[in-house]
Amino acid sequence: MAATTHTVTNQPPPLVGHDVFTADRALAEGVARHAAPERLAEIRAELSELGRAAGSAEAQEWGVQANEHPPVLRTHDRYGHRIDEVEFHPAWHRLLARGTAAGLTDAWGRPDGHLRRAAGFLIWTQVEAGHGCPLSMTHAAVPALRAEPELAAEWEPRLASRSYDPRLLPAADKPSALFGMAMTEKQGGSDVRANTTRAEPLAAEGEYVLTGHKWFCSAPMSDGFLVLARTARADGGGGLTCFMVPRVLPDGTRNAFAIQRLKDKLGNRSNASSEVEFDGTTWARRVGEEGRGVATIIEMVAATRLDCVTGSAALMRQAVTQAVHHAAHRSAFGGPLIDKPLMRNVLADLALESEAATALALRLAAAYDAGGESDRQFLRLAVPAAKYWVTKRCPPLAAEALECLGGNGYVEESGMPRLLREAPLNSIWEGSGNVQALDVLRALQREPAAINAFLTEIGRARGGDHRLDAAIKDLLTELADLDGIEARARRLVERMALVLQGSLLVRFAPPEVADAFCASRLGGDWGGAFGTLPHTLDLAAVVERARQ
């Protein structure tokens, strides 16, 4: 009957069949800015190929399927044998296969490796965010494993492999491998020094058995895991130590790795997050020195925090893309939504937030590639500050972008509810907001070289915008008074992140983008909600830049 009562009009066409990379001007320009000129053509071609895949109807359907059919835990087989396996929909495996083929676990030691990986991660996460978790952990495990050269030699080539093999086999029998991590426990959460899991040495050097539990273990079907556990020695030494726990032992038998249940999460539903138990026979190899577990994993934590920034930037970009696409093809009150002054203000504000996040993520990745001492010091402050702010901005942006679609955005078929559910994850993973703010304070109080590197970075834009100059001056005043700073740490870290974003946009973005960002985020003329930009700005140009 419906076909005879009306004709469907005024609905946007599906956003498929486009290149997610080349259509994103902020991303494409950022890659060109930071990449070595002799490699730029190669990198562009690589990212454009991934961008076309991400924009295809096929890949988008994989993302839908992976979330509509979440993983299922199988603790036992039909005969009663304990197997502790998680079954995934085929779409999950297709997503991971394409992600590994694109080099999203391969950055360390590759020319422009972190930049091209971050750009690829930003592109491919827009298809589906959940499978980014094992890709991120696999990438981040490399610097921790390098604390044991023998382990790194065994595992690193498999972690960087462009192939994908989901079978549970000994590492020696596989061309590739994925890594997970199991750090937190019920009683401690982010306070890993409260961990109680025990590690007892075996006769062979570096080998231990573990006893304990882990409250969050993501991607439990990975081939290996980095785990924190406590060692004890008769001389009183030992302490919190990092270990590598393989899922399958070298002789082909399953390691003692009991998956007790899967977490029922707000979002990230395609990915299996689990609770696991180590029963006293769980075999592990030590990574790094005894009692130096936190120091061993610190680079891994920094790498995954950068992925939190990049993943949030990807979610922002996808949300903005959908909102602008809808507004460009939907008419209301006598004309296209995108031409309405108030809608244009909202879209421009969303686009500014997205571009600033993208510019910051790429700058951090480029600093990893540069690898100098000043870059390392800059990252020490910039990564936790960026992780704090960018991940905090993602949920309200996703909610506002959903609202741009009206009732259609509230319906699952639009894909916007999935983005909204996913948006809070990165602000929690690898330390919530307070953890990041306190980490920044530690660096400010203990590492003056990090402060100098950060100020040198933002100082490169001085003189480019009077509002940025004023914000830098105010920030210097705040940094000069660290007494009683903890209670106002969030405000300080927010200002640091905004000044850093503003400095990047003043240096590299089109004038209309930098002007709008500085006028709102740094100049004080900005309301509490998106869509409150000063009306005198060139908002049409900002929106057009964000359009597919």
C-alpha positions in Angstrom: 0.0 0.0 0.0 2.8 2.4 0.9 4.0 2.6 -2.7 0.7 4.0 -3.8 0.3 6.6 -1.1 3.5 8.7 -1.5 6.8 9.0 -3.3 10.0 9.1 -1.2 11.6 12.5 -1.6 13.9 14.9 0.4 16.0 12.0 1.7 19.8 12.1 1.3 21.4 9.4 -0.8 23.6 6.8 0.9 27.1 8.1 1.5 29.0 5.3 -0.3 31.4 4.9 -3.1 33.7 7.7 -2.1 37.4 8.0 -1.0 37.5 8.7 2.7 41.1 9.9 2.5 41.1 12.4 -0.4 37.7 13.8 0.6 39.1 14.8 4.0 41.1 17.9 3.2 42.5 18.3 6.7 43.8 14.7 6.7 45.2 14.8 3.2 46.9 18.2 3.8 48.3 17.0 7.1 49.8 13.9 5.5 51.4 16.1 2.8 52.7 18.5 5.5 54.5 15.8 7.5 55.5 13.2 5.1 59.0 13.1 3.4 58.5 14.6 -0.1 60.2 11.6 -1.8 57.6 9.2 -0.2 54.5 11.4 -0.5 53.2 10.0 -3.8 53.5 6.4 -2.4 51.8 7.3 0.8 49.0 9.1 -0.9 48.3 6.1 -3.2 48.4 3.7 -0.2 46.0 5.9 1.8 43.7 6.6 -1.1 43.3 2.8 -1.8 42.4 2.3 1.9 40.1 5.4 1.7 38.2 3.9 -1.3 37.8 0.6 0.6 36.5 2.5 3.7 34.0 4.4 1.6 32.7 1.3 -0.1 29.2 -0.2 0.6 30.9 -3.6 1.2 33.1 -2.3 4.1 30.3 -0.3 5.6 28.2 -3.5 5.7 31.0 -5.3 7.5 30.9 -2.7 10.2 27.1 -3.1 10.6 27.3 -6.9 10.7 30.2 -7.0 13.2 28.1 -4.9 15.6 24.8 -6.6 15.0 26.4 -10.0 15.6 28.6 -9.5 18.7 31.2 -12.1 19.8 30.0 -15.1 21.7 32.0 -16.9 24.4 32.4 -20.7 24.2 33.9 -21.9 27.5 33.5 -25.6 26.7 33.2 -27.9 23.7 30.3 -30.3 23.2 32.2 -33.0 25.2 32.8 -30.8 28.2 36.4 -29.9 27.5 37.4 -26.4 28.5 38.3 -24.4 25.3 37.8 -20.7 26.3 37.2 -19.5 22.7 35.3 -16.5 21.4 33.4 -16.7 18.2 33.2 -13.7 15.9 31.1 -13.0 12.9 32.9 -13.3 9.6 32.7 -9.5 9.1 35.0 -9.1 12.1 37.7 -11.2 10.5 37.2 -9.3 7.2 37.7 -6.0 9.0 40.8 -7.2 10.7 42.2 -8.7 7.6 41.9 -5.4 5.7 43.3 -3.5 8.6 46.4 -5.6 8.9 46.9 -5.6 5.1 46.9 -1.8 5.3 49.8 -1.9 7.7 47.8 -0.7 10.8 50.1 -2.9 13.0 53.3 -1.8 11.2 54.9 1.5 12.2 58.1 1.0 14.2 61.2 1.5 12.0 59.2 2.1 8.8 60.0 5.4 7.1 57.1 7.8 8.0 55.7 4.7 9.7 53.7 6.4 12.5 52.3 9.1 10.2 51.1 6.7 7.5 49.8 4.3 10.2 48.0 7.1 12.1 46.4 8.3 8.9 45.3 4.8 7.9 44.0 4.2 11.4 41.9 7.4 11.2 40.5 6.3 7.8 39.8 2.6 8.6 38.3 3.3 12.1 35.5 5.3 10.3 34.3 2.0 9.0 34.1 0.3 12.4 35.9 1.2 15.6 35.8 -2.0 17.7 38.3 -4.0 15.7 40.7 -1.1 16.1 41.4 -2.4 19.6 43.5 -5.4 18.7 45.1 -3.5 15.9 46.2 -0.8 18.3 47.4 -3.2 21.0 49.4 -5.2 18.5 51.1 -2.0 17.2 51.8 -0.8 20.7 53.2 -4.0 22.1 56.4 -3.6 20.0 58.3 -1.2 22.2 57.5 -3.2 25.3 58.7 -6.4 23.7 62.0 -4.7 22.7 62.9 -4.7 26.4 63.7 -8.4 25.7 65.6 -8.6 22.4 65.0 -12.4 22.1 61.2 -11.9 22.4 61.2 -9.0 20.0 63.1 -11.0 17.4 60.5 -13.8 17.8 57.4 -11.8 17.7 57.9 -8.4 16.1 58.0 -9.7 12.5 54.6 -11.4 13.1 53.1 -8.3 14.7 54.1 -6.2 11.7 52.9 -8.7 9.2 50.4 -7.7 6.5 48.6 -11.0 6.7 45.9 -12.1 9.1 45.6 -15.6 10.6 43.0 -16.0 13.4 43.8 -19.7 14.1 45.0 -20.6 17.6 48.4 -22.1 16.8 51.9 -21.7 18.3 53.5 -18.5 17.1 56.1 -20.5 15.2 53.4 -22.0 13.0 51.8 -18.6 12.0 52.9 -15.9 9.6 51.3 -13.2 11.7 50.1 -12.5 15.2 47.9 -10.2 17.2 48.6 -9.0 20.7 46.3 -8.0 23.6 47.0 -6.8 27.1 45.6 -7.5 30.5 46.7 -4.9 33.1 43.8 -3.9 35.3 42.3 -5.8 38.2 39.0 -5.5 40.1 40.5 -3.8 43.1 42.7 -1.3 41.3 41.6 -0.2 37.9 44.0 2.4 36.7 46.0 2.0 39.8 48.0 -1.0 38.6 50.3 -0.8 41.6 47.4 -2.3 43.5 47.6 -5.5 41.4 47.7 -8.8 43.2 48.4 -11.3 40.4 51.5 -13.3 41.4 54.3 -14.6 39.3 56.5 -17.5 40.5 59.8 -18.3 38.7 60.4 -21.6 37.0 63.8 -23.3 36.6 64.4 -21.8 33.2 65.6 -18.2 33.1 62.8 -15.7 32.4 60.0 -18.3 32.7 57.2 -18.0 35.3 53.7 -19.2 36.1 51.0 -16.7 37.0 48.1 -16.9 39.5 45.4 -14.2 39.6 42.7 -12.4 37.6 42.4 -9.6 35.2 39.2 -7.4 35.2 39.7 -6.2 31.6 41.4 -8.2 28.9 40.5 -7.0 25.4 40.6 -9.2 22.3 41.1 -12.5 24.2 41.6 -14.5 21.0 44.9 -12.7 20.4 48.1 -14.8 20.1 49.9 -13.1 23.0 49.2 -10.7 25.9 51.2 -8.3 27.9 50.4 -8.8 31.6 51.4 -7.2 34.8 52.1 -9.4 37.8 54.1 -9.3 41.1 57.3 -11.2 41.7 58.8 -11.8 45.1 62.3 -12.8 46.0 63.9 -13.9 49.2 66.1 -10.9 49.3 63.0 -8.7 49.2 63.4 -7.7 45.6 61.0 -8.0 42.7 57.7 -6.3 42.5 55.3 -5.3 39.6 56.8 -6.9 36.5 55.7 -7.2 32.8 55.1 -10.6 31.3 54.2 -12.0 27.9 51.5 -14.7 28.1 51.1 -16.7 24.9 47.6 -18.1 24.1 49.1 -21.3 22.7 52.3 -22.8 24.1 55.2 -23.8 21.8 54.3 -27.5 22.0 50.8 -26.7 20.6 48.9 -27.1 23.9 46.6 -24.3 25.1 48.0 -22.1 27.9 45.9 -21.9 31.1 43.8 -18.8 30.1 40.3 -19.1 31.5 37.8 -16.6 30.0 35.2 -16.1 32.7 32.8 -13.9 30.9 32.6 -11.2 28.2 31.8 -7.6 29.2 28.4 -6.2 28.3 29.5 -2.8 27.1 27.8 0.5 26.2 29.5 0.5 22.8 32.5 -1.2 21.2 30.2 -4.2 20.9 32.0 -5.9 18.0 35.1 -6.3 20.2 35.3 -8.9 22.9 36.4 -7.5 26.3 36.7 -10.2 28.9 37.6 -11.2 32.4 40.3 -13.8 32.6 41.9 -16.0 35.3 45.4 -17.4 35.6 45.3 -20.6 37.7 48.9 -21.1 38.8 49.9 -23.0 35.7 49.7 -20.1 33.3 53.0 -20.0 31.6 54.7 -16.6 31.0 57.9 -15.0 29.9 59.3 -12.0 31.7 59.6 -8.8 29.7 62.1 -6.4 31.1 63.5 -6.4 34.6 61.7 -7.6 37.7 60.0 -4.8 39.5 60.2 -2.5 36.4 56.8 -3.4 34.9 55.4 0.1 34.7 58.6 1.4 33.1 58.5 -1.5 30.6 55.0 -0.7 29.4 55.2 3.0 29.5 56.0 3.4 25.7 53.2 1.0 25.0 50.8 3.1 27.0 51.9 6.2 25.2 51.3 4.5 21.8 47.8 3.4 22.7 47.0 6.8 24.1 47.9 8.3 20.8 45.5 5.8 19.2 42.8 7.0 21.5 43.4 10.5 20.1 43.5 9.2 16.5 40.4 7.0 17.0 38.4 9.8 18.5 39.5 12.0 15.6 38.2 9.3 13.2 34.8 9.1 15.0 34.6 12.9 14.9 35.3 13.0 11.2 32.8 10.3 10.4 30.1 12.1 12.5 30.8 15.4 10.8 30.8 13.8 7.4 27.4 12.3 8.0 26.0 15.5 9.4 27.2 17.7 6.5 26.1 15.1 3.9 22.6 15.0 5.4 22.4 18.8 5.5 23.6 19.2 1.9 20.8 16.9 0.6 18.0 17.7 3.0 15.7 20.7 2.5 13.5 22.3 5.2 11.8 25.6 5.6 12.3 26.6 2.0 15.8 25.5 1.2 18.7 23.1 1.8 19.6 22.8 5.5 23.3 23.5 4.8 22.4 27.0 3.6 20.5 27.9 6.8 22.6 30.2 9.0 22.0 28.4 12.2 22.6 24.9 10.8 25.7 26.3 9.1 27.0 27.5 12.4 26.5 24.1 14.0 28.2 22.3 11.1 31.1 24.8 11.1 31.6 24.4 14.8 31.7 20.6 14.4 34.0 20.8 11.5 36.5 23.0 13.5 36.6 20.4 16.3 37.2 17.6 13.9 39.9 19.4 12.0 41.7 20.4 15.2 41.7 16.8 16.4 43.0 15.5 13.1 45.8 18.1 12.9 46.9 17.3 16.5 46.9 13.5 15.9 49.0 13.8 12.8 51.5 16.2 14.5 52.0 13.7 17.4 52.5 10.8 14.9 55.1 12.9 13.0 56.9 13.5 16.3 57.2 9.8 16.8 58.7 9.4 13.3 61.2 12.3 13.9 62.4 10.5 17.1 64.7 13.1 18.4 65.1 14.0 22.1 63.1 17.2 21.7 60.3 15.2 20.0 60.3 12.7 22.8 60.1 15.5 25.4 57.3 17.2 23.4 55.3 13.9 23.3 55.7 13.4 27.0 53.3 16.4 27.6 51.4 16.6 24.4 50.2 13.0 24.3 48.4 12.9 27.7 47.1 16.5 27.1 45.7 15.5 23.7 44.3 12.3 25.0 42.5 14.2 27.7 41.0 16.9 25.5 40.3 15.2 22.2 38.6 12.2 23.7 36.5 14.5 26.0 35.2 16.4 22.9 34.2 13.3 21.0 30.9 12.4 22.9 29.3 15.9 22.7 30.3 16.2 19.0 28.8 12.8 18.2 25.6 13.8 20.0 25.4 17.1 18.1 26.1 15.5 14.8 23.3 12.9 15.4 20.9 15.8 16.2 21.7 17.3 12.8 19.9 14.3 11.3 16.9 14.8 13.5 14.8 11.7 14.2 16.6 9.9 11.4 19.8 10.1 13.3 18.3 8.5 16.4 17.4 5.4 14.4 20.0 2.6 14.3 20.0 2.4 10.5 21.6 5.8 10.3 24.7 4.5 12.0 24.8 7.6 14.3 23.7 5.7 17.5 26.7 3.4 17.0 29.0 6.4 16.8 27.5 7.9 19.9 27.9 4.7 21.9 31.5 4.4 20.8 32.4 8.0 21.5 33.1 7.7 25.3 35.4 4.7 25.0 38.7 6.5 24.2 38.3 8.8 27.2 38.3 5.8 29.5 40.7 3.4 27.8 44.4 3.8 28.9 43.4 6.1 31.8 40.4 8.4 32.2 40.5 12.2 32.3 41.9 12.5 35.8 44.6 10.0 35.1 45.7 12.0 32.0 45.6 15.3 33.9 47.7 14.0 36.8 50.2 12.5 34.3 50.6 16.0 32.8 51.2 17.4 36.2 53.8 14.8 37.0 55.7 15.8 33.8 55.3 19.5 34.6 56.8 19.1 38.0 59.5 16.6 37.2 60.6 17.1 33.6 61.5 20.7 32.7 62.8 19.6 29.3 59.2 18.5 28.4 57.9 21.9 29.3 60.5 23.6 27.1 59.7 21.3 24.2 56.0 22.0 24.5 56.5 25.7 24.7 58.9 25.7 21.8 56.2 23.9 19.7 53.4 26.4 20.4 55.9 29.3 20.2 56.3 28.5 16.5 52.9 30.2 15.9 53.5 33.3 18.0 52.6 36.4 16.1 50.2 34.6 13.8 47.0 35.5 15.7 46.5 37.9 18.6 44.1 35.6 20.4 46.6 32.8 20.3 49.3 35.1 21.6 47.1 36.1 24.5 46.3 32.5 25.3 49.9 31.5 25.3 50.7 34.4 27.7 47.9 33.3 30.0 49.1 29.7 29.8 52.6 30.8 30.8 51.1 32.5 33.9 49.3 29.3 34.9 52.4 27.2 34.4 54.4 29.5 36.6 52.2 28.7 39.6 51.9 25.0 40.2 51.1 25.2 43.9 47.8 23.5 44.7 47.5 22.7 41.0 45.8 19.4 41.3 42.3 20.8 41.8 42.6 22.9 38.7 44.5 20.4 36.6 41.7 19.7 34.2 41.4 23.4 33.3 45.2 23.7 32.8 45.4 20.6 30.6 42.4 21.8 28.5 44.1 25.1 27.9 47.3 23.4 27.0 45.5 21.2 24.4 43.5 24.1 23.0 46.6 26.3 22.6 48.5 23.4 20.9 45.6 22.9 18.5 45.3 26.6 17.9 49.0 26.9 17.1 48.8 24.1 14.6 45.8 25.6 12.8 47.3 29.1 12.8 50.4 27.7 11.1 48.8 25.2 8.7 45.0 25.6 8.2 43.2 28.0 5.9 42.7 31.4 7.4 39.0 30.9 7.9 39.5 27.8 9.9 42.3 29.3 12.1 40.3 32.5 12.6 37.1 30.6 13.7 39.0 28.3 16.0 40.9 31.2 17.7 37.9 33.4 17.9 35.9 30.7 19.7 38.2 28.3 21.6 40.8 30.9 22.5 39.1 34.3 22.2 36.3 33.6 24.6 33.4 34.3 22.2 32.1 30.7 22.3 28.9 29.4 24.0 28.5 26.1 25.9 26.9 24.2 22.9 28.1 23.6 19.4 26.7 26.2 17.0 27.6 29.3 18.9 30.4 30.6 16.8 30.6 34.4 16.1 28.3 35.1 13.2 30.8 37.4 11.5 33.1 34.5 10.6 33.3 32.9 7.2 31.4 29.8 8.3 30.3 28.8 4.8 34.0 28.2 3.8 34.6 26.2 6.9 31.6 23.9 6.2 32.5 23.6 2.5 36.0 22.4 3.5 34.5 19.6 5.6 32.1 18.5 2.8 32.6 15.2 0.9 
